[in-house]
Amino acid sequence: MITTTETGRIYRVTGDTPRLVADDLNAAVELAQQHALGEGKHGVLVTRHGPSSFTVAVSGDVPYGITEERDHS
């Protein structure tokens, strides 16, 4: 499941199966990348909070055109 925290900028992804998490994570990353490219100044940060919990965010801490991953589990 994808929950939007801040439209176009922050998405929370959770799921019951690895397949659902992967599919929703890919969709959230694509949405965030589109928003980041439209802004033209930030990248995308994917943070893993646990095996089935992720945050995908447009982030000023990530250079434009880059998607970074972090693990906080």
N, CA, C and O atoms as a Tripos MOL2 file, in Angstrom:
@<TRIPOS>MOLECULE
protein
  292   291    73     0     0
PROTEIN
NO_CHARGES

@<TRIPOS>ATOM
      1 N           0.8350   -1.1730    0.0000 N.3       1 MET1
      2 CA          0.0000    0.0000    0.0000 C.3       1 MET1
      3 C           0.8870    1.2460    0.0000 C.2       1 MET1
      4 O           1.8750    1.3190    0.7300 O.2       1 MET1
      5 N           0.5200    2.2130   -0.8220 N.am      2 ILE2
      6 CA          1.2270    3.4900   -0.8670 C.3       2 ILE2
      7 C           0.3470    4.5270   -0.1790 C.2       2 ILE2
      8 O          -0.8140    4.7130   -0.5440 O.2       2 ILE2
      9 N           0.9110    5.1980    0.8160 N.am      3 THR3
     10 CA          0.2300    6.2830    1.4930 C.3       3 THR3
     11 C           1.0080    7.5570    1.2110 C.2       3 THR3
     12 O           2.2210    7.6080    1.4110 O.2       3 THR3
     13 N           0.3180    8.5730    0.7520 N.am      4 THR4
     14 CA          0.9700    9.8410    0.4510 C.3       4 THR4
     15 C           0.9530   10.7130    1.6990 C.2       4 THR4
     16 O          -0.1110   11.0260    2.2330 O.2       4 THR4
     17 N           2.1400   11.1020    2.1620 N.am      5 THR5
     18 CA          2.2490   11.9710    3.3210 C.3       5 THR5
     19 C           2.2250   13.4240    2.8810 C.2       5 THR5
     20 O           1.5460   14.2590    3.4780 O.2       5 THR5
     21 N           2.9690   13.7090    1.8370 N.am      6 GLU6
     22 CA          3.0060   15.0510    1.2620 C.3       6 GLU6
     23 C           2.9430   14.8700   -0.2470 C.2       6 GLU6
     24 O           3.8820   14.3350   -0.8380 O.2       6 GLU6
     25 N           1.8820   15.2920   -0.8700 N.am      7 THR7
     26 CA          1.6200   15.0270   -2.2770 C.3       7 THR7
     27 C           2.8300   15.3240   -3.1590 C.2       7 THR7
     28 O           3.3550   16.4370   -3.1760 O.2       7 THR7
     29 N           3.2540   14.2930   -3.8890 N.am      8 GLY8
     30 CA          4.3610   14.4340   -4.8210 C.3       8 GLY8
     31 C           5.7330   14.4010   -4.1880 C.2       8 GLY8
     32 O           6.7340   14.3320   -4.9000 O.2       8 GLY8
     33 N           5.8060   14.4500   -2.8590 N.am      9 ARG9
     34 CA          7.1120   14.5520   -2.2080 C.3       9 ARG9
     35 C           7.4410   13.3970   -1.2650 C.2       9 ARG9
     36 O           8.5940   12.9700   -1.2130 O.2       9 ARG9
     37 N           6.4720   12.8840   -0.5240 N.am     10 ILE10
     38 CA          6.7440   11.8250    0.4500 C.3      10 ILE10
     39 C           5.6880   10.7340    0.3340 C.2      10 ILE10
     40 O           4.4870   11.0010    0.3720 O.2      10 ILE10
     41 N           6.1630    9.4960    0.1910 N.am     11 TYR11
     42 CA          5.2840    8.3290    0.0870 C.3      11 TYR11
     43 C           5.7270    7.2920    1.1110 C.2      11 TYR11
     44 O           6.9230    7.0560    1.2860 O.2      11 TYR11
     45 N           4.7710    6.6780    1.7830 N.am     12 ARG12
     46 CA          5.0520    5.5930    2.7180 C.3      12 ARG12
     47 C           4.5630    4.3130    2.0570 C.2      12 ARG12
     48 O           3.4170    4.2340    1.6150 O.2      12 ARG12
     49 N           5.4300    3.3170    1.9910 N.am     13 VAL13
     50 CA          5.0960    2.0500    1.3400 C.3      13 VAL13
     51 C           5.1470    0.9360    2.3770 C.2      13 VAL13
     52 O           6.1530    0.7570    3.0640 O.2      13 VAL13
     53 N           4.0480    0.1880    2.4810 N.am     14 THR14
     54 CA          3.9850   -0.9820    3.3560 C.3      14 THR14
     55 C           3.2630   -2.0910    2.6100 C.2      14 THR14
     56 O           2.5340   -1.8350    1.6520 O.2      14 THR14
     57 N           3.4690   -3.3290    3.0570 N.am     15 GLY15
     58 CA          2.7930   -4.4340    2.3970 C.3      15 GLY15
     59 C           2.9330   -5.7290    3.1510 C.2      15 GLY15
     60 O           3.7610   -5.8660    4.0510 O.2      15 GLY15
     61 N           2.0940   -6.6890    2.7590 N.am     16 ASP16
     62 CA          2.0700   -7.9890    3.4170 C.3      16 ASP16
     63 C           2.9600   -9.0260    2.7500 C.2      16 ASP16
     64 O           3.3730   -9.9980    3.3830 O.2      16 ASP16
     65 N           3.2560   -8.8180    1.4660 N.am     17 THR17
     66 CA          4.0930   -9.7790    0.7500 C.3      17 THR17
     67 C           5.2380   -9.0420    0.0640 C.2      17 THR17
     68 O           5.0960   -7.8710   -0.2860 O.2      17 THR17
     69 N           6.3630   -9.7080   -0.1310 N.am     18 PRO18
     70 CA          7.4890   -9.0600   -0.8080 C.3      18 PRO18
     71 C           7.1160   -8.5370   -2.1960 C.2      18 PRO18
     72 O           7.5940   -7.4800   -2.6070 O.2      18 PRO18
     73 N           6.2740   -9.2620   -2.9130 N.am     19 ARG19
     74 CA          5.8700   -8.8440   -4.2640 C.3      19 ARG19
     75 C           5.0830   -7.5320   -4.2290 C.2      19 ARG19
     76 O           5.3320   -6.6330   -5.0330 O.2      19 ARG19
     77 N           4.1310   -7.4250   -3.2960 N.am     20 LEU20
     78 CA          3.3470   -6.1950   -3.1730 C.3      20 LEU20
     79 C           4.2270   -5.0160   -2.7680 C.2      20 LEU20
     80 O           4.0760   -3.9130   -3.2940 O.2      20 LEU20
     81 N           5.1340   -5.2480   -1.8460 N.am     21 VAL21
     82 CA          6.0450   -4.1790   -1.4070 C.3      21 VAL21
     83 C           6.9050   -3.7250   -2.5770 C.2      21 VAL21
     84 O           7.0600   -2.5250   -2.8020 O.2      21 VAL21
     85 N           7.4620   -4.6640   -3.3190 N.am     22 ALA22
     86 CA          8.3170   -4.3200   -4.4600 C.3      22 ALA22
     87 C           7.5580   -3.5310   -5.5130 C.2      22 ALA22
     88 O           8.0600   -2.5300   -6.0220 O.2      22 ALA22
     89 N           6.3500   -3.9740   -5.8420 N.am     23 ASP23
     90 CA          5.5480   -3.2760   -6.8510 C.3      23 ASP23
     91 C           5.2060   -1.8580   -6.4020 C.2      23 ASP23
     92 O           5.3540   -0.9070   -7.1700 O.2      23 ASP23
     93 N           4.7480   -1.7170   -5.1550 N.am     24 ASP24
     94 CA          4.3890   -0.3950   -4.6500 C.3      24 ASP24
     95 C           5.6150    0.4950   -4.4780 C.2      24 ASP24
     96 O           5.5440    1.7030   -4.7050 O.2      24 ASP24
     97 N           6.7230   -0.0900   -4.0830 N.am     25 LEU25
     98 CA          7.9590    0.6790   -3.9320 C.3      25 LEU25
     99 C           8.4100    1.2230   -5.2780 C.2      25 LEU25
    100 O           8.7980    2.3870   -5.3750 O.2      25 LEU25
    101 N           8.3640    0.4020   -6.3120 N.am     26 ASN26
    102 CA          8.7220    0.8620   -7.6570 C.3      26 ASN26
    103 C           7.8090    1.9900   -8.1230 C.2      26 ASN26
    104 O           8.2740    2.9630   -8.7170 O.2      26 ASN26
    105 N           6.5090    1.8640   -7.8550 N.am     27 ALA27
    106 CA          5.5570    2.9020   -8.2550 C.3      27 ALA27
    107 C           5.8190    4.2050   -7.5010 C.2      27 ALA27
    108 O           5.7800    5.2820   -8.0960 O.2      27 ALA27
    109 N           6.0840    4.1160   -6.2040 N.am     28 ALA28
    110 CA          6.3510    5.3170   -5.4030 C.3      28 ALA28
    111 C           7.6410    5.9990   -5.8470 C.2      28 ALA28
    112 O           7.7020    7.2270   -5.9080 O.2      28 ALA28
    113 N           8.6680    5.2180   -6.1540 N.am     29 VAL29
    114 CA          9.9270    5.7930   -6.6320 C.3      29 VAL29
    115 C           9.6950    6.5170   -7.9550 C.2      29 VAL29
    116 O          10.2100    7.6160   -8.1580 O.2      29 VAL29
    117 N           8.9380    5.9170   -8.8400 N.am     30 GLU30
    118 CA          8.6590    6.5590  -10.1310 C.3      30 GLU30
    119 C           7.9090    7.8870   -9.9410 C.2      30 GLU30
    120 O           8.2280    8.8790  -10.5960 O.2      30 GLU30
    121 N           6.9190    7.9000   -9.0480 N.am     31 LEU31
    122 CA          6.1830    9.1340   -8.7760 C.3      31 LEU31
    123 C           7.1020   10.2170   -8.2080 C.2      31 LEU31
    124 O           7.0480   11.3740   -8.6270 O.2      31 LEU31
    125 N           7.9370    9.8310   -7.2570 N.am     32 ALA32
    126 CA          8.8550   10.7980   -6.6480 C.3      32 ALA32
    127 C           9.8890   11.2930   -7.6600 C.2      32 ALA32
    128 O          10.2220   12.4780   -7.6700 O.2      32 ALA32
    129 N          10.3970   10.4020   -8.5060 N.am     33 GLN33
    130 CA         11.3630   10.8130   -9.5220 C.3      33 GLN33
    131 C          10.7450   11.8090  -10.4910 C.2      33 GLN33
    132 O          11.3970   12.7810  -10.8720 O.2      33 GLN33
    133 N           9.4990   11.5860  -10.8970 N.am     34 GLN34
    134 CA          8.8220   12.5190  -11.7910 C.3      34 GLN34
    135 C           8.7000   13.8970  -11.1450 C.2      34 GLN34
    136 O           8.9300   14.9160  -11.7970 O.2      34 GLN34
    137 N           8.3420   13.9240   -9.8750 N.am     35 HIS35
    138 CA          8.2120   15.1940   -9.1680 C.3      35 HIS35
    139 C           9.5790   15.8780   -9.0410 C.2      35 HIS35
    140 O           9.7040   17.0810   -9.2700 O.2      35 HIS35
    141 N          10.6010   15.0960   -8.6740 N.am     36 ALA36
    142 CA         11.9460   15.6550   -8.5150 C.3      36 ALA36
    143 C          12.4670   16.2130   -9.8370 C.2      36 ALA36
    144 O          13.0780   17.2820   -9.8620 O.2      36 ALA36
    145 N          12.2310   15.5040  -10.9240 N.am     37 LEU37
    146 CA         12.6800   15.9880  -12.2330 C.3      37 LEU37
    147 C          11.9610   17.2730  -12.6160 C.2      37 LEU37
    148 O          12.5500   18.1650  -13.2270 O.2      37 LEU37
    149 N          10.6770   17.3630  -12.2530 N.am     38 GLY38
    150 CA          9.9220   18.5790  -12.5360 C.3      38 GLY38
    151 C          10.4450   19.7820  -11.7770 C.2      38 GLY38
    152 O          10.4430   20.9000  -12.2920 O.2      38 GLY38
    153 N          10.8990   19.5490  -10.5360 N.am     39 GLU39
    154 CA         11.4730   20.6340   -9.7330 C.3      39 GLU39
    155 C          12.8500   21.0270  -10.2520 C.2      39 GLU39
    156 O          13.2170   22.2020  -10.2660 O.2      39 GLU39
    157 N          13.5980   20.0220  -10.6750 N.am     40 GLY40
    158 CA         14.9270   20.2710  -11.2290 C.3      40 GLY40
    159 C          16.0100   20.6170  -10.2400 C.2      40 GLY40
    160 O          17.0180   21.2170  -10.6130 O.2      40 GLY40
    161 N          15.8220   20.2430   -8.9510 N.am     41 LYS41
    162 CA         16.8730   20.5860   -7.9920 C.3      41 LYS41
    163 C          17.1040   19.5610   -6.8850 C.2      41 LYS41
    164 O          18.0370   19.7220   -6.0980 O.2      41 LYS41
    165 N          16.2790   18.5060   -6.7990 N.am     42 HIS42
    166 CA         16.4350   17.5050   -5.7390 C.3      42 HIS42
    167 C          16.4500   16.0980   -6.3190 C.2      42 HIS42
    168 O          16.0360   15.8640   -7.4540 O.2      42 HIS42
    169 N          16.9400   15.1680   -5.5030 N.am     43 GLY43
    170 CA         16.9080   13.7660   -5.8650 C.3      43 GLY43
    171 C          15.8710   13.0340   -5.0420 C.2      43 GLY43
    172 O          15.0130   13.6570   -4.4180 O.2      43 GLY43
    173 N          15.9470   11.6980   -5.0370 N.am     44 VAL44
    174 CA         14.9730   10.8700   -4.3300 C.3      44 VAL44
    175 C          15.7110   10.0100   -3.3140 C.2      44 VAL44
    176 O          16.7450    9.4140   -3.6160 O.2      44 VAL44
    177 N          15.1610    9.9570   -2.1060 N.am     45 LEU45
    178 CA         15.7220    9.1470   -1.0380 C.3      45 LEU45
    179 C          14.7280    8.0500   -0.6670 C.2      45 LEU45
    180 O          13.5790    8.3300   -0.3220 O.2      45 LEU45
    181 N          15.1850    6.7920   -0.7420 N.am     46 VAL46
    182 CA         14.3840    5.6350   -0.3480 C.3      46 VAL46
    183 C          14.9640    5.1260    0.9680 C.2      46 VAL46
    184 O          16.1340    4.7500    1.0370 O.2      46 VAL46
    185 N          14.1340    5.1160    2.0090 N.am     47 THR47
    186 CA         14.5920    4.6770    3.3280 C.3      47 THR47
    187 C          13.8270    3.4350    3.7460 C.2      47 THR47
    188 O          12.5970    3.4110    3.7360 O.2      47 THR47
    189 N          14.5820    2.3940    4.1160 N.am     48 ARG48
    190 CA         13.9850    1.1430    4.5980 C.3      48 ARG48
    191 C          13.8960    1.2230    6.1140 C.2      48 ARG48
    192 O          14.9020    1.4120    6.7970 O.2      48 ARG48
    193 N          12.6700    1.0750    6.6380 N.am     49 HIS49
    194 CA         12.4520    1.1190    8.0820 C.3      49 HIS49
    195 C          12.2850   -0.2850    8.6620 C.2      49 HIS49
    196 O          12.3910   -0.4750    9.8740 O.2      49 HIS49
    197 N          12.0300   -1.2430    7.8200 N.am     50 GLY50
    198 CA         11.8390   -2.6340    8.2150 C.3      50 GLY50
    199 C          11.6120   -3.4610    6.9660 C.2      50 GLY50
    200 O          11.6300   -2.9160    5.8620 O.2      50 GLY50
    201 N          11.3980   -4.7610    7.1080 N.am     51 PRO51
    202 CA         11.2670   -5.6340    5.9350 C.3      51 PRO51
    203 C          10.1110   -5.2610    5.0100 C.2      51 PRO51
    204 O          10.1630   -5.5430    3.8130 O.2      51 PRO51
    205 N           9.0770   -4.6330    5.5480 N.am     52 SER52
    206 CA          7.9270   -4.2880    4.7160 C.3      52 SER52
    207 C           7.4880   -2.8370    4.9050 C.2      52 SER52
    208 O           6.3160   -2.5070    4.7280 O.2      52 SER52
    209 N           8.4410   -1.9740    5.2670 N.am     53 SER53
    210 CA          8.1200   -0.5740    5.5280 C.3      53 SER53
    211 C           9.2050    0.3350    4.9510 C.2      53 SER53
    212 O          10.3760    0.2310    5.3150 O.2      53 SER53
    213 N           8.7970    1.2280    4.0430 N.am     54 PHE54
    214 CA          9.7320    2.1260    3.3660 C.3      54 PHE54
    215 C           9.1330    3.5290    3.2860 C.2      54 PHE54
    216 O           7.9150    3.7060    3.3100 O.2      54 PHE54
    217 N          10.0110    4.5100    3.1930 N.am     55 THR55
    218 CA          9.6140    5.8740    2.8660 C.3      55 THR55
    219 C          10.3520    6.2710    1.5980 C.2      55 THR55
    220 O          11.5500    6.0240    1.4660 O.2      55 THR55
    221 N           9.6350    6.8840    0.6710 N.am     56 VAL56
    222 CA         10.2180    7.3950   -0.5710 C.3      56 VAL56
    223 C           9.9600    8.8970   -0.5620 C.2      56 VAL56
    224 O           8.8120    9.3330   -0.4680 O.2      56 VAL56
    225 N          11.0350    9.6930   -0.6590 N.am     57 ALA57
    226 CA         10.8700   11.1440   -0.5430 C.3      57 ALA57
    227 C          11.7520   11.8990   -1.5210 C.2      57 ALA57
    228 O          12.8830   11.5030   -1.8000 O.2      57 ALA57
    229 N          11.2090   12.9950   -2.0350 N.am     58 VAL58
    230 CA         12.0270   13.9560   -2.7660 C.3      58 VAL58
    231 C          12.8490   14.6680   -1.6980 C.2      58 VAL58
    232 O          12.2920   15.1900   -0.7320 O.2      58 VAL58
    233 N          14.1740   14.6930   -1.8660 N.am     59 SER59
    234 CA         15.0390   15.1700   -0.7900 C.3      59 SER59
    235 C          16.1170   16.1250   -1.2790 C.2      59 SER59
    236 O          16.7930   15.8650   -2.2740 O.2      59 SER59
    237 N          16.2660   17.2250   -0.5700 N.am     60 GLY60
    238 CA         17.3450   18.1610   -0.8430 C.3      60 GLY60
    239 C          18.7020   17.6120   -0.4470 C.2      60 GLY60
    240 O          19.7290   18.1750   -0.8270 O.2      60 GLY60
    241 N          18.7280   16.5100    0.3180 N.am     61 ASP61
    242 CA         19.9850   15.8720    0.7120 C.3      61 ASP61
    243 C          20.5610   14.9910   -0.3870 C.2      61 ASP61
    244 O          21.6920   14.5170   -0.2820 O.2      61 ASP61
    245 N          19.7770   14.7740   -1.4440 N.am     62 VAL62
    246 CA         20.2070   13.9170   -2.5530 C.3      62 VAL62
    247 C          20.3620   14.7920   -3.7970 C.2      62 VAL62
    248 O          19.4640   15.5670   -4.1270 O.2      62 VAL62
    249 N          21.4880   14.6720   -4.4810 N.am     63 PRO63
    250 CA         21.6970   15.4900   -5.6800 C.3      63 PRO63
    251 C          20.6430   15.2260   -6.7620 C.2      63 PRO63
    252 O          20.1120   14.1220   -6.8790 O.2      63 PRO63
    253 N          20.3640   16.2430   -7.5270 N.am     64 TYR64
    254 CA         19.4050   16.1690   -8.6260 C.3      64 TYR64
    255 C          19.7560   15.0140   -9.5630 C.2      64 TYR64
    256 O          20.9160   14.8360   -9.9340 O.2      64 TYR64
    257 N          18.7500   14.2370   -9.9400 N.am     65 GLY65
    258 CA         18.9330   13.1430  -10.8760 C.3      65 GLY65
    259 C          19.3970   11.8400  -10.2470 C.2      65 GLY65
    260 O          19.6040   10.8510  -10.9520 O.2      65 GLY65
    261 N          19.5650   11.8270   -8.9240 N.am     66 ILE66
    262 CA         20.0730   10.6420   -8.2180 C.3      66 ILE66
    263 C          18.9790   10.0740   -7.3270 C.2      66 ILE66
    264 O          18.1760   10.8210   -6.7660 O.2      66 ILE66
    265 N          18.9480    8.7510   -7.1970 N.am     67 THR67
    266 CA         18.0980    8.0750   -6.2180 C.3      67 THR67
    267 C          19.0200    7.3210   -5.2720 C.2      67 THR67
    268 O          19.8000    6.4720   -5.7030 O.2      67 THR67
    269 N          18.9310    7.6330   -3.9760 N.am     68 GLU68
    270 CA         19.7640    6.9830   -2.9520 C.3      68 GLU68
    271 C          18.9010    6.1130   -2.0690 C.2      68 GLU68
    272 O          17.7030    6.3470   -1.9100 O.2      68 GLU68
    273 N          19.5410    5.0910   -1.4900 N.am     69 GLU69
    274 CA         18.8560    4.1900   -0.5590 C.3      69 GLU69
    275 C          19.5480    4.2430    0.7910 C.2      69 GLU69
    276 O          20.7730    4.3280    0.8700 O.2      69 GLU69
    277 N          18.7440    4.1930    1.8600 N.am     70 ARG70
    278 CA         19.2740    4.1310    3.2260 C.3      70 ARG70
    279 C          18.5090    3.0590    3.9890 C.2      70 ARG70
    280 O          17.3450    2.7820    3.6970 O.2      70 ARG70
    281 N          19.1730    2.4650    4.9620 N.am     71 ASP71
    282 CA         18.5590    1.4180    5.7690 C.3      71 ASP71
    283 C          18.5260    1.8680    7.2250 C.2      71 ASP71
    284 O          19.5760    2.0580    7.8400 O.2      71 ASP71
    285 N          17.3290    2.0380    7.7800 N.am     72 HIS72
    286 CA         17.1610    2.4400    9.1670 C.3      72 HIS72
    287 C          16.4540    1.3520    9.9540 C.2      72 HIS72
    288 O          15.7650    1.6400   10.9320 O.2      72 HIS72
    289 N          16.6190    0.1060    9.5350 N.am     73 SER73
    290 CA         15.9250   -0.9820   10.2260 C.3      73 SER73
    291 C          16.7760   -1.5290   11.3610 C.2      73 SER73
    292 O          16.3550   -2.4520   12.0580 O.2      73 SER73
@<TRIPOS>BOND
     1     1     2 1
     2     2     3 1
     3     3     4 2
     4     3     5 am
     5     5     6 1
     6     6     7 1
     7     7     8 2
     8     7     9 am
     9     9    10 1
    10    10    11 1
    11    11    12 2
    12    11    13 am
    13    13    14 1
    14    14    15 1
    15    15    16 2
    16    15    17 am
    17    17    18 1
    18    18    19 1
    19    19    20 2
    20    19    21 am
    21    21    22 1
    22    22    23 1
    23    23    24 2
    24    23    25 am
    25    25    26 1
    26    26    27 1
    27    27    28 2
    28    27    29 am
    29    29    30 1
    30    30    31 1
    31    31    32 2
    32    31    33 am
    33    33    34 1
    34    34    35 1
    35    35    36 2
    36    35    37 am
    37    37    38 1
    38    38    39 1
    39    39    40 2
    40    39    41 am
    41    41    42 1
    42    42    43 1
    43    43    44 2
    44    43    45 am
    45    45    46 1
    46    46    47 1
    47    47    48 2
    48    47    49 am
    49    49    50 1
    50    50    51 1
    51    51    52 2
    52    51    53 am
    53    53    54 1
    54    54    55 1
    55    55    56 2
    56    55    57 am
    57    57    58 1
    58    58    59 1
    59    59    60 2
    60    59    61 am
    61    61    62 1
    62    62    63 1
    63    63    64 2
    64    63    65 am
    65    65    66 1
    66    66    67 1
    67    67    68 2
    68    67    69 am
    69    69    70 1
    70    70    71 1
    71    71    72 2
    72    71    73 am
    73    73    74 1
    74    74    75 1
    75    75    76 2
    76    75    77 am
    77    77    78 1
    78    78    79 1
    79    79    80 2
    80    79    81 am
    81    81    82 1
    82    82    83 1
    83    83    84 2
    84    83    85 am
    85    85    86 1
    86    86    87 1
    87    87    88 2
    88    87    89 am
    89    89    90 1
    90    90    91 1
    91    91    92 2
    92    91    93 am
    93    93    94 1
    94    94    95 1
    95    95    96 2
    96    95    97 am
    97    97    98 1
    98    98    99 1
    99    99   100 2
   100    99   101 am
   101   101   102 1
   102   102   103 1
   103   103   104 2
   104   103   105 am
   105   105   106 1
   106   106   107 1
   107   107   108 2
   108   107   109 am
   109   109   110 1
   110   110   111 1
   111   111   112 2
   112   111   113 am
   113   113   114 1
   114   114   115 1
   115   115   116 2
   116   115   117 am
   117   117   118 1
   118   118   119 1
   119   119   120 2
   120   119   121 am
   121   121   122 1
   122   122   123 1
   123   123   124 2
   124   123   125 am
   125   125   126 1
   126   126   127 1
   127   127   128 2
   128   127   129 am
   129   129   130 1
   130   130   131 1
   131   131   132 2
   132   131   133 am
   133   133   134 1
   134   134   135 1
   135   135   136 2
   136   135   137 am
   137   137   138 1
   138   138   139 1
   139   139   140 2
   140   139   141 am
   141   141   142 1
   142   142   143 1
   143   143   144 2
   144   143   145 am
   145   145   146 1
   146   146   147 1
   147   147   148 2
   148   147   149 am
   149   149   150 1
   150   150   151 1
   151   151   152 2
   152   151   153 am
   153   153   154 1
   154   154   155 1
   155   155   156 2
   156   155   157 am
   157   157   158 1
   158   158   159 1
   159   159   160 2
   160   159   161 am
   161   161   162 1
   162   162   163 1
   163   163   164 2
   164   163   165 am
   165   165   166 1
   166   166   167 1
   167   167   168 2
   168   167   169 am
   169   169   170 1
   170   170   171 1
   171   171   172 2
   172   171   173 am
   173   173   174 1
   174   174   175 1
   175   175   176 2
   176   175   177 am
   177   177   178 1
   178   178   179 1
   179   179   180 2
   180   179   181 am
   181   181   182 1
   182   182   183 1
   183   183   184 2
   184   183   185 am
   185   185   186 1
   186   186   187 1
   187   187   188 2
   188   187   189 am
   189   189   190 1
   190   190   191 1
   191   191   192 2
   192   191   193 am
   193   193   194 1
   194   194   195 1
   195   195   196 2
   196   195   197 am
   197   197   198 1
   198   198   199 1
   199   199   200 2
   200   199   201 am
   201   201   202 1
   202   202   203 1
   203   203   204 2
   204   203   205 am
   205   205   206 1
   206   206   207 1
   207   207   208 2
   208   207   209 am
   209   209   210 1
   210   210   211 1
   211   211   212 2
   212   211   213 am
   213   213   214 1
   214   214   215 1
   215   215   216 2
   216   215   217 am
   217   217   218 1
   218   218   219 1
   219   219   220 2
   220   219   221 am
   221   221   222 1
   222   222   223 1
   223   223   224 2
   224   223   225 am
   225   225   226 1
   226   226   227 1
   227   227   228 2
   228   227   229 am
   229   229   230 1
   230   230   231 1
   231   231   232 2
   232   231   233 am
   233   233   234 1
   234   234   235 1
   235   235   236 2
   236   235   237 am
   237   237   238 1
   238   238   239 1
   239   239   240 2
   240   239   241 am
   241   241   242 1
   242   242   243 1
   243   243   244 2
   244   243   245 am
   245   245   246 1
   246   246   247 1
   247   247   248 2
   248   247   249 am
   249   249   250 1
   250   250   251 1
   251   251   252 2
   252   251   253 am
   253   253   254 1
   254   254   255 1
   255   255   256 2
   256   255   257 am
   257   257   258 1
   258   258   259 1
   259   259   260 2
   260   259   261 am
   261   261   262 1
   262   262   263 1
   263   263   264 2
   264   263   265 am
   265   265   266 1
   266   266   267 1
   267   267   268 2
   268   267   269 am
   269   269   270 1
   270   270   271 1
   271   271   272 2
   272   271   273 am
   273   273   274 1
   274   274   275 1
   275   275   276 2
   276   275   277 am
   277   277   278 1
   278   278   279 1
   279   279   280 2
   280   279   281 am
   281   281   282 1
   282   282   283 1
   283   283   284 2
   284   283   285 am
   285   285   286 1
   286   286   287 1
   287   287   288 2
   288   287   289 am
   289   289   290 1
   290   290   291 1
   291   291   292 2
@<TRIPOS>SUBSTRUCTURE
     1 MET1         2 RESIDUE 1 A MET
     2 ILE2         6 RESIDUE 1 A ILE
     3 THR3        10 RESIDUE 1 A THR
     4 THR4        14 RESIDUE 1 A THR
     5 THR5        18 RESIDUE 1 A THR
     6 GLU6        22 RESIDUE 1 A GLU
     7 THR7        26 RESIDUE 1 A THR
     8 GLY8        30 RESIDUE 1 A GLY
     9 ARG9        34 RESIDUE 1 A ARG
    10 ILE10       38 RESIDUE 1 A ILE
    11 TYR11       42 RESIDUE 1 A TYR
    12 ARG12       46 RESIDUE 1 A ARG
    13 VAL13       50 RESIDUE 1 A VAL
    14 THR14       54 RESIDUE 1 A THR
    15 GLY15       58 RESIDUE 1 A GLY
    16 ASP16       62 RESIDUE 1 A ASP
    17 THR17       66 RESIDUE 1 A THR
    18 PRO18       70 RESIDUE 1 A PRO
    19 ARG19       74 RESIDUE 1 A ARG
    20 LEU20       78 RESIDUE 1 A LEU
    21 VAL21       82 RESIDUE 1 A VAL
    22 ALA22       86 RESIDUE 1 A ALA
    23 ASP23       90 RESIDUE 1 A ASP
    24 ASP24       94 RESIDUE 1 A ASP
    25 LEU25       98 RESIDUE 1 A LEU
    26 ASN26      102 RESIDUE 1 A ASN
    27 ALA27      106 RESIDUE 1 A ALA
    28 ALA28      110 RESIDUE 1 A ALA
    29 VAL29      114 RESIDUE 1 A VAL
    30 GLU30      118 RESIDUE 1 A GLU
    31 LEU31      122 RESIDUE 1 A LEU
    32 ALA32      126 RESIDUE 1 A ALA
    33 GLN33      130 RESIDUE 1 A GLN
    34 GLN34      134 RESIDUE 1 A GLN
    35 HIS35      138 RESIDUE 1 A HIS
    36 ALA36      142 RESIDUE 1 A ALA
    37 LEU37      146 RESIDUE 1 A LEU
    38 GLY38      150 RESIDUE 1 A GLY
    39 GLU39      154 RESIDUE 1 A GLU
    40 GLY40      158 RESIDUE 1 A GLY
    41 LYS41      162 RESIDUE 1 A LYS
    42 HIS42      166 RESIDUE 1 A HIS
    43 GLY43      170 RESIDUE 1 A GLY
    44 VAL44      174 RESIDUE 1 A VAL
    45 LEU45      178 RESIDUE 1 A LEU
    46 VAL46      182 RESIDUE 1 A VAL
    47 THR47      186 RESIDUE 1 A THR
    48 ARG48      190 RESIDUE 1 A ARG
    49 HIS49      194 RESIDUE 1 A HIS
    50 GLY50      198 RESIDUE 1 A GLY
    51 PRO51      202 RESIDUE 1 A PRO
    52 SER52      206 RESIDUE 1 A SER
    53 SER53      210 RESIDUE 1 A SER
    54 PHE54      214 RESIDUE 1 A PHE
    55 THR55      218 RESIDUE 1 A THR
    56 VAL56      222 RESIDUE 1 A VAL
    57 ALA57      226 RESIDUE 1 A ALA
    58 VAL58      230 RESIDUE 1 A VAL
    59 SER59      234 RESIDUE 1 A SER
    60 GLY60      238 RESIDUE 1 A GLY
    61 ASP61      242 RESIDUE 1 A ASP
    62 VAL62      246 RESIDUE 1 A VAL
    63 PRO63      250 RESIDUE 1 A PRO
    64 TYR64      254 RESIDUE 1 A TYR
    65 GLY65      258 RESIDUE 1 A GLY
    66 ILE66      262 RESIDUE 1 A ILE
    67 THR67      266 RESIDUE 1 A THR
    68 GLU68      270 RESIDUE 1 A GLU
    69 GLU69      274 RESIDUE 1 A GLU
    70 ARG70      278 RESIDUE 1 A ARG
    71 ASP71      282 RESIDUE 1 A ASP
    72 HIS72      286 RESIDUE 1 A HIS
    73 SER73      290 RESIDUE 1 A SER
